[in-house]
């Protein structure tokens, strides 16, 4: 057998012998009976025909040979008659002659020997079961040993069963197997019969009846026969087409009437392509069903018709037309091109559109089949051609049996059959032998470098030894010999689950084309997909190779991108694209093929040494296919690759080459970054890990540098802050410091729980020693430091920060523990703070010292009080309008509140307004410090400070200090005469035993605490003695109130009236002599009444009271007369409203103001 192809990549099919010299059954009677009908006895052939002498030379010669003598040439009709007569030789003659079917098992016929006996007409294969249809009406079941792909040894076969169809010894035209349905459909003698397989029993007629009058059959090629549980069967009968649904039973679904007989038919889904005696046409079954045949048919071209041979004058019948399915809703038919002996294969869609190229054959094929994407045809001379339907021009891809003169007639191809599927063993599992079991790692092996280091270096491009993890590619060593044997090493990572789930591209091959000879079978097997894809890759036909990979993945669910063979193809495609600087395509294929990122990093020398160093395993130790490893050595260094590519693209311009080189290098680095990101995602978020776990720190460490170089701050921060980051800190930080990426270096220290190193970098940046604009400055520093749970480190940072930024240091102070605060040398810190000239940091620091219980708390409390005094001074007494405004506002608000409520002390007022007034809060805090018992400060020092800083303003504070210093008289003088905090003075003198009284602060007073008497306003019925009230104090305070009448007569009258009403029992009646005459009687009325009630004689008291009332009434009448005489009477109606509240006066008491002429309710005045 000879085979040739148009180029090295075109050898798509392998020719292999399936069976030689099959024993075929001969008829036992001249007359065979089928279905109860007697067949006509055929004419007995002549002796020369029976001996195989007549016409033998013509059959052996090529159809194209020149035969000059017509005496030795037979017409086609006579040759046909001779062959038919030879096929029907009776059994009595056959017994006298040798049967070639049996003789071939031990003897090989010569090239000029004529075949006798029955011949193979059709074949079907399902797994290892072969069903042969003979020319004399038999179906023979053989089982064949599973052949080995590429093995020249003919597999053994065994006859299992023979079935006589009993249809008149007519040839079996077609056999179709449906393994999933366990059915065999046989067309013989215009009759379709059904058998169950593999036992070859006739199917019950009630389920699948015999169909007669059939010219040809087809099945719906949209479904797979091996898996389909039901399918459509198209049967062409005389003037009609029947569509059956074949499942567990046969059911007629559609009948279509046509005008002419059908010679060829095929079906895909809802379309049927047929050739009748007139035309080729396509039927749309849906339209035919809903409308008519005329509307549902698409006429294509006329079929070849009989013509008269001008040489012989005889009518020449044309070859039988052929139709076949060549893809989803695509069909091919054969037609003459108009040229001599030239036939065209026209491919059209179901709509009649020609989207693919036209195939050209040298002569009309005897049989033709389609095996995506190839059309295989056999010709009358026995030659077999393979045409590629994807090729736009020359479609011939491969030829078998180019010289048939050396082939015995019994071995010459006669027909082709597209079978259901043949089991086939392949011996290739991997493109290259790869040891990933780890055993080789421990062994002493060679390395790609001469120095034996195992590291990758471009210098080893042309003189590297073979790694122990790769071998010679089988595509080079084993491919040409077609004799492949499995290498036993290198499959350490292939588990039994892998073998059962999918055998990989190396074992994926199609073997469903069977070539039929008279008594032998041959098969055409597509080369393993891996070999074909590898050849495409070597030819740099990347798109075709990847398309083939995608097609394999789509057709086989057991395959995935992680399958070693698929991964190899995708990785090779990516490396070839990278070599050609097609970085986007390379990235896409690397992602799909899961190229080991450690290998890719070896193409970037800056990342290998000294950055990653020992973190990377030697290049020779990375498991990799040998062909793939070779490309790495060819590329060597991507920087050199970019330079070479830039020079090729830019020509002679050095400037353009330099710019282009930088662009290419940037693109390659960007590709590396994106691929490492993909690898990290795969390793971190998927259960299946494509790479060794050792690759995780390599990926993260390399990504850290890439992000830093490209200023991808967000990505780098996300990487560093990720809880699963595996950055090797020493390597990354060393590079980042050398390249002045200080901030990124500090982030890595933080991620690896080394805050001391990170803060050291940040301190240097804050001090100006380092410069990195990416650092967030003091806010970021503080935000991180306050989260540190290390008091020793936190204290050290505070002591440094106090020298750098006093205000910022206060934020750290709040996070120091009491023990840390107590260990601080407070005097040094205070000196640093005082140099800033601000009191509030000093106040905050001292408050923290005091709260921590510092041993010198009294000293620092005095200091703190002095600080408060200075702050209050700056807030209220500064020589600014704003300060004066604040002071006036506070004083005014207090006096208004005091006018409404005489019992309101200034201290109580501050508590009410401190939340909304910063100055009030300062004074309230100061008073609280001053009011602590026992005092934790030096009162004399504080009083001196107040008198020096704000003596005339902080009068209440001075009074408190005076009380603490046992100078209550001076305190009362300040409260009454200088400031006017009368309620505080009353508490101090008249209620010293209450908790709110300043008298409680006097350390020399004998206290009698009354916890239940905390309010200034105390029930009059309370025991005055328990409050500490004395007659002398009441008299003293009353006298002081009478003296302030010169300054504020109204306030004095109110204060005196309040004292007289509350403390009448401590006052004698002679006090009335001191009451000014200008004051109204109402001020002393209650006091007088209470005094009179104490008189012994009630009548005298009543008379006095009566006289007083008469006097008051007389005064009132006089006032009334004066007012009415000075003003006219006023009249009011019920619509009159109050001038203040705007409500109706009604019958309520009212007041008229003559000056403003306003009328108000008495309650509104």
Secondary structure, 3 states (H helix, E strand, C coil): CCEEECCHHHCCEEEEEEECCCCCCCCCCCCCEECCEECCCCCCCCHHHHHCCCCHHHHHCCCCCCCCCHHHCCCHHHHHHHHHHHHCCCHHHHHHCCCHHHHCCCCCCCCCCCCCCCCEEEEEEEECEEEEEECCCEEEEEEECCEECCCCCCCCEEEEEEEECCCCCCCEEEEEEECCCCEEEEEECCEEEEEECCCCEECCCCCCCCEECEEEEEEECCCCCCCCCCEEEEEEECCEEEEEEECCCEEEEEEEECCCCEEEEEEECCEEEEEECCEEEEEEHHHHHHCCHHHHEEEEEECCCCEECCCCCCEECCCCCCEEEEECCEEEEEEECCCCCCEEEEEEECCCCCCCCCEEECCCCCEEEEECCEEEEECCCCCEEEEECCCCCCCEEEEECCCCCCCCHHHCCCEEEECCEECEECCCCCCCCCCCCCHHHHCCCCCCCCCCCCCCCHHHCCCCCCCCCCCCCHHHHCCCCCCCCCCCCCCCCCCHHHHHHCCCHHHCCCCCEEEECCCCEEEEEECCHHHHHHHHHHCCCHHHHHHHHHHHHHHCCCCCCCCHHHHHHHHHHHHHHHHCCCHHHHHHHHHHHCCCHHHHHCCCHHHHHHHHHHHCCCHHHCCCCHHHHHHHHHHCCHHHHHHHHHHHHHCCCHHHHHHHHHHHHHHHHHHHHHHHHHHHHHHHHCCCCCCCCCHHHHHHHHHHHHHHHCCCHHHHHHHHHCCCCCCCHHHHHHHHHHCCCHHHHHHHHHHCCCHHHHHHHHHHHHHCCCCCCCCCHHHHHHHHHCCCCCHHHHHHHHHHHHHHCHHHHHHHHCCCCHHHHHCCCHHHHHHHHHHHCCHHHHHHHHHHHHHCCCCCHHHHHHHHHHHHHHHHHHHHCCCCHHHHHHHHHHHHHHHHHHHHCCCCCHHHHHHHHCCCCHHHHHHHHHHHHHCCCCCCCCHHHHHHHHHHHHCCCCHHHHHHHHHHCCCHHHHHHHHHHHHCCHHHHHHHHHCCCECCCHHHHCCCCCCCCECCCCCCCCCCCCCHHHHCCCHHHHHHHHHHHHHHHHCCHHHHHHHHHHHHHHCHHHCCHHHHHHCCCCCCCHHHHHHHHHHHHCCCCHHHHHHHHHHHHHHHHHHHHHHHHHHHHHCCCCCCCCCCECCCCCCECCCCCEEEECCCCEEEEHHHC
